[in-house]
Amino acid sequence: MFDTLMMLVFPVLMAFAASSDLLTMRISNRLVLALAGAFVVVALLLNLSFPEVAMSFAAAAIVLAVAFTFFAFGWIGGGDAKLAAATALWMGFGLTLPYLLYAAVLGGTLTLIFLALRRFPLPPHLSRYEWIERLHNSRNGVPYGIALAAAGMMTYVHTPVFERLVA
C-alpha cells in the first residue's frame, strides 16, 4: 500500500501542475517545491544510491539553467522553467533528455493547436468562462505545463524510482 502511495506522488503532482496551468496559467512555487521535496523523500525511502541522487540534482540544475535562459528570452514562463527542473529530478540524468524531447514535441503540438484555435472567434457559450477566455486570448502564452506534465508521465515509467516501486 505504501509503495502505491509513493508511486502515485509524481503523477498526482504532475496532474495538478497541468490542471493548474490550464485553468490559471500559473504553476505555483509550492507545487514545484512539493515535487522536489517528494523526490528527496521517495529517494531516501527507496535507498537510491548517492550517485543516482547526485546525478538527478545535476540534471535538475542544468535544466533549471537552460530553462531560465528560455524564460529570460520570454519563450517560456517561470513556472514552466521551475517545473521542468523539478521534473528532471525524478527523471535522473539518463532520462532527462528523452523527457525534454517529449516535452518539446508535445509543447510544439500544443502551441500549434492554440495558435490555430485562436484564429477563430470564441463561441459565445464558452466566453463566459474566464479561464477559457484567457486561453483564447492571443496576448497570453500557452499553458506549457500541460506538455511538461504529459512528457513527465510518459517518461516516469522508466525511472529508477518507478522501476523500484514495481519490482
C-alpha positions, 0 to 999 in steps of 0.5 A: 500500500505504501509503495502505491502511495509513493508511486502515485506522488509524481503523477498526482503532482504532475496532474495538478501542475497541468490542471493548474496551468490550464485553468490559471496559467500559473504553476505555483512555487509550492507545487514545484517545491512539493515535487522536489521535496517528494523526490528527496523523500521517495529517494531516501525511502527507496535507498537510491544510491548517492550517485543516482541522487547526485546525478538527478540534482545535476540534471535538475540544475542544468535544466533549471539553467537552460530553462531560465535562459528560455524564460529570460528570452520570454519563450517560456514562463517561470513556472514552466522553467521551475517545473521542468527542473523539478521534473528532471529530478525524478527523471535522473540524468539518463532520462532527462533528455528523452523527457525534454524531447517529449516535452518539446514535441508535445509543447510544439503540438500544443502551441500549434493547436492554440495558435490555430484555435485562436484564429477563430472567434470564441463561441459565445457559450464558452466566453463566459468562462474566464479561464477559457477566455484567457486561453483564447486570448492571443496576448497570453502564452500557452499553458506549457505545463500541460506538455511538461506534465504529459512528457513527465508521465510518459517518461516516469515509467522508466525511472529508477524510482518507478522501476523500484516501486514495481519490482 
